[in-house]
Amino acid sequence: MTQAKTAPAAEARSTGTVLGPEFATGSGPWLYTAEGTPWFDGTAGSGAATLGHQHPAVTAAAADQLGRLTHTGCKLSSDARTRMVDRIARLSPYRDAAVLPTATGGEAVESALKIARAATGHRAVVTFRHGYHGKTAGALALTWRPEFKAYSDLPDTSVVTAELPDPRTPREDDAERFAAGLSRALDRADRLGGTAAVVLEPVQVTEGVLPVAPALLDEIARQAHARGALLILDEIYTGLGRAGRLFTAELMTERPDLTLLGKTLGNGFPVGAVVGERHVVDALPAGVQTSTFSGHPVSCAAAAAVLDVVTDVDLPRRARELGARLAHDLAELAARHPWMASVRTAGALAAFDCVRDGAPDPARARAVTGQALRGRLLLFGGGPEGATVKIVPPALLDEADYRQLIEGLAAAVSAADTAVEA
């Protein structure tokens, strides 16, 4: 199977298309069919398998936990849950950290909104164009794309959307224009019950790897704090080394009040977390945020092992090195294919846009991902205009695996020339 297909016959179509065939096993950046055919996963399982599929330390920790204790429910603790929470707290940029475990990233977003409203006494939230925070009701209210909201009966959540500078088309007055626009958005939020939080991703990965400059993050923090609001950094995609730092707070002079974790935290196991200073996190009363599978022992055991690997191999450094190689090799590829525009990387995240006569070219982007699929390289497209190709492999690639990725991508780009012209 070399083309995207619909979901399995018994599965609801809402989950969308399935990329490639059914997979039976995995190892590192590779997925294998039941017949043993290898496919390179340039999506890293929607960005979660940062250490690669079936990382041996993570798999062993989960298997050991599965043999001892599978489930407790959210009201009973486990040694695995304690290990994960303690490791996150120690690694975090907070002096007296408290960690709220969640089952998913979307649940982390929902929890953070509750914490912000409890801590500030305010209601409104400021978010940003091109943001993606999940598809549950509260998270969806922050998510940019209106088509995701068509069938959701969202309450009036007092959400105000501000504009970020587009890193693909920088202007000299970006910082000044942004500061003024953010101030106006906060004014609107203040009129809607006071601003509880400003929420953003330090890299808008889902919409095409759009980094937010650290200076802008500091400006957002300053303005949020001046209004009595919290700054919530959604690092579900970027945190724990994927974007080149354990926490984006390392690049900032101002500290975010809450940081959201997921994806890399479980390396494929469903787990998330909210972390911040204890006096902020514990503003939310006991029992207000619980769910049956939050702090699930197997996921927590996997996450604790992930955190050990992240520190042992210095994952942020490995991600920065991978990003530097991708930036160099994608720039060389773009020099041979001028329709490849705005190559950008952030640690082990990369993307480029496809253009035609200076305008976004979604057909070319689809051709690249389609040709990659023919070569058994799994890549996602997307972006605000549908003209972006994203490269999000596991961060721990050996030399042979890296060459497989970059050569497969180069072949797909070259083949897309012929496919579009035909």
N, C-alpha and C positions, 0 to 999 in steps of 0.2 A: 504494500500500500504506500503510494508516494504522494497522495493528495489528502488534504483535510477532508474529514467525513463527518456526518452527523453523529450525535451521541448514540450509544447502543439502543437497540429497538425498544427495550423496556424502560429506558431512562427518559425522564422529561427533557424536552428540547431546550428548556430554559438554561441548562448548563452549557449550551452552545455547541460548537463543533469540537471534535477530538482531533488533535494534531498527530498525524502518524498512525501507526497500528496500535494494537493492544500490546502492552509490555508485560513481561513476566519476571524479569530480574534486572538488577542494576549494580553498577560498580563505578565509583568515581564519577566522571562526566558521561558515562555510557549507560544506555538502557538497551535491553535485549528482548527480542520477541521470544515466544516459546520455542521457536526453531533455532534460536541462537543468533539471529541477525542483529548486528550492532547499529545503534543510532547514537549520534553525539547530541547530548542535551545542552543546547545553548540557551535554555530557559531556566536551568537549575530548578526544575519543579516549581515554576512561578516564583523563583527567587529564593526559595526556602532551603534548598540543598546546597548551601554555601560551602560545606565541607565535602560535597560530593555524595552521590547515592551510596547507601549502605556503609557509611564510614565505620570501620571496625570497632572503634572505641565506643561510639554511640550505640551501635547495634548490640554490642555485648552488654552495655549498661541496661538497655531496655529489656533484653532477653533475661538478664539476671533478675531484674525487678519483676518481670512478668511471672517468673517462677516463684516469687516470694509474696507479692501483694499487688494486685491489679487495680483495686478501686477502694476508696474510702468514702467518697462524697465530700462536698465542700466543707462540712462542719466537723470532720475528723481529719487530723493531720497524719503525716507519715514522715519517716526519716528522709525519703526522697524529696518531698516538698521542702523540708527544712534545708536540705543541702542546696537545692536550687535557689531558694530565697536568699540564703546567706551568701552564696557566691555572687548573685546579682548585686546585692547590697555592697559587698566589698569592692566590686569592680566599678561601681557607679561613681559619678562625679559628685555625689551628695555626702555631706559630712555625717548626718544621722539619717541614713536612708531607711525608708519603709517600702516594701514591695507588695503590690496587690497582684496575686496570680490570676490569670484568666485562661480560658480554654482556646481562645482565638484572638487574632489581632483586632477584629471588629469589636469584640467584647472589651478589649483594652480601651478602644476609643470611647465606647459607651461609658465605661467606668471613669475615665478621665474627665468626661463632661460632668458627671455627677460630682466628682471630687471638686472640680473648679467651682461649681455652683454652691456647693456646701462651704468651701473655703472663703469665697468672696461675698456670698449673699446676693450675687448678681445672676442674671438669666441669659443675656445675649452672648453670642459667640461670633468672632470674626474668623473667616477662613479665606482661601485664595483660589482664584481662577486656575484651572488645570490641576487642582488638588484631587486626590483619591484617598478615601479613608475607610471604605467598606460599604456594604449594602444592607446592613441592619438599619433600623429606622433612624436612630440618632446619628450614626456614622454617615448614613446616606444623605442626611440633611447637609452635611459638610462636603459631600462629594460633588464634583463640578458638573458631570455630564447629566443633562436633564432626561435623556432617554432611560437612564437607570431608575428614574423616579416616577415614571408614567403610571405605574400600577401600585404605588405606595400611597396610602392615606396619611401623609405626614402631618403632624400637628404643627402649630405655629411655634417653631423652635427659636425664633428671633435670631436667625443666622444672617450675617452680612458678609458678602463676598467682596474682597479687595483684589487689586491687580498687582501681580509681581512683574518686574522687568523680565522680558523674554531673553534668556541668555543666548539665543540663536541670532538675535538682532540687537546687539547692545548699542546704547546711545550715551553720549557724554553726560546728559542730564538725568540719567536713569535714577540715581540715588535721590536727587532732589525731588523729582516727580513722584517717586515711590513714597518718600516720607510724607509728602503732602497728601497723596491719595490714601495712605494708611490712616492719617489723622482724620480725614473725612469719614472713612469707614468706621473708625472708633466713635466718632461723634454720632453716627447713625445708630450704632450698637448701644451707646449710652442712653439714647432716647427710647430704646426698647427694653428698658429694665436694668440698665447698667451692663458693662462688659465683664463677663465671667472669665473668658479665655480667648486667646488668639491661638489658633491651631494650624500647624503647617508641617509639611515634610521638608527636611533640609535638601533633599533631592526629589523632585517630582518624577518618580521612576515610571509609574504606570503610564503617564502621558508623554514619555519619551526621554527620560534621563535629563531633566531640566534642573541643574544645580542652582541653589540660592546662595549667593556670596555670603561669607561669614559676617561681613560688615552690615549687610542687610538684616541678617539674623539678629545682630546686636541692636540695630535700630528698632526692629520689631519688639525685642525684649524691653528696651527703654520705654517705648511708647505704651506697651501693654502695662508695664509696672506703674507708669505714671497715672494710669486710669484705675489702678487697683485690680487689674486683671492678671491672670496667670498666662505664662507662655508654655504651651504644650507642644513639644517636638514629637511628631509621629515618626519614630525611627523603626517602625515595623519592618520596612524593607532595607533601611540603610544601616541599622545599628549592629554593634558587636563585630565590627571589622569589615562588613561587606563594602562600605563606601570609603574604606581606608583609615577609619578611626574607630576605636571602641565606641565612643560617643561623640557626636558632633559638638557637644559642649566643650571638647578639647580645643576647638578652633575659635571659641567665642570668649569675649571678655565678660559678657553677661551670662548668667546661668539660667537655662530653662527650668521652670518650676516642676514640670512633669516630663518624663521621657517614656515613650511607649515602645515596647519590644515585641517581636514575634519572629516569624520566618526563620532567620539564622538561629534563633534561640533553640528551636527544636530540631533543626536540620531535617525537616520532613515530618516530625511529630507535631500534633496540634497543641500549641502552647503559646501563651503571650503573657505580658506583664506590664504593669504601670509602676514606675519607680520615681520617687521624689523625696524631698525632706519629710521626715516623719510628721512634723506639725502640719504640713499641707495635706499629705495623703490621709492622715487620721482625722481630718476635718469631716470626713464622711462617716456617719455613725455606724456602729456595728450592725451587721445584718442587712444593710441597704443594698450592697452589691455582692451577691453570691450566685453561683450556678453549680449544678450537679457535678460537672466535670472540670471545674477550675481546680488547679493544683492536683491534677490526676497523677498518681504515683508513677506510672510508666512514662508519661511525657516529662515529668519532672526529673526522673532518673536520666532520661536521654538528654535533657537540657543541661543538667549538671555536668554530664560528660562532655557536651558541646563546649561549655565554658572552659573546661580544663584544656580541651584541644585548642580553642581560640587563643588562650594564653601561652600554651606550650609551643605552638608553631608560630606565634606572633602573626596571627591572621591579618591584622590591619596592615602590617608591612607587606605581607604576601599580596594582599589586594592592591596596594599602591603599586607594587612592582608589575603586577599583571596589567593594571590600568595604563601604566607608562608604555608597556609593550603594545597594548591595543591602540593607544593613541598614535604611536609611531607607525604601526603597520596599517591602520585605517587611513592615516594621512597619505601614506604612499599609495594605497589603493585608490583614494579619492583623486590623487594627481593623475591617475590613468583613466579615471571615469568622472569627468567634471560634474555630472549630475548628482554625485554624492556630495552633500553639503552639510556644513555645521557638525563636523565630527566632534563628539564630546564624551568625556569619560569622568567617572567619579569612583575611584577605587576599582573594584571588579564589576563595574557597570559601564556599559558603553552604548552609544547609539549614533545614528546619522540620519539625515533627512534626504529624501529623493526629490529633486526639482526638475522642472522642465520650463525653459524660457523664464526663469526666475520665480516660478510659482510652484507650490507643492504638487507632487506627482504621485498620488496614491497608487496608480496602476503600476508604476515602476517599483514601489515598495512591495506590492503584492507579488510582482514578478520575482523580486529577490528572495522573499521568503518561500515562494513556490518552488523556485529552482533549488534553494537550499534543501527543501523537503525531498526533492528528487535525488539529492545527494546524501540523504539520510542525516541531515543536519537540522535540528529543530530550533527555529527562531520565531519570536513574536514580532509582529508589526504593531502599528498603532500611531500614537501621537495625536496632537490636537487636530491635525488635518488628515489623519490617516496615512501620512506619507513618511512615517518613521520606521526604521528597522532597529530593533533592540538586540544587543548582544549581552546576555546575562548568564555566563557559564559558572560552574563552581569555581571558587577562588583558588583551590589547590590543584593546579594543573602541572603535570610534569612536561618536559620539553616535547615529547612525542604527541601528547594530547593537545598542547598549545598549537603545534604545527598542523595537526588535524583540523582544529577549529579555524585557524586563519586561512589555510589553503582551501578548506571547504567554503568559507565565506567568499574568498576571491573567485572561486569557480562559479558560485551562485551569482555574484555581481556581473561577471563576464557573460554568463549565460543569459542574464536579464536583459542585456543590451540586445541580443538577438531576438529574445522573446517579445520585447516591446516593439521593436522595429517591424517584426513580422505581423 
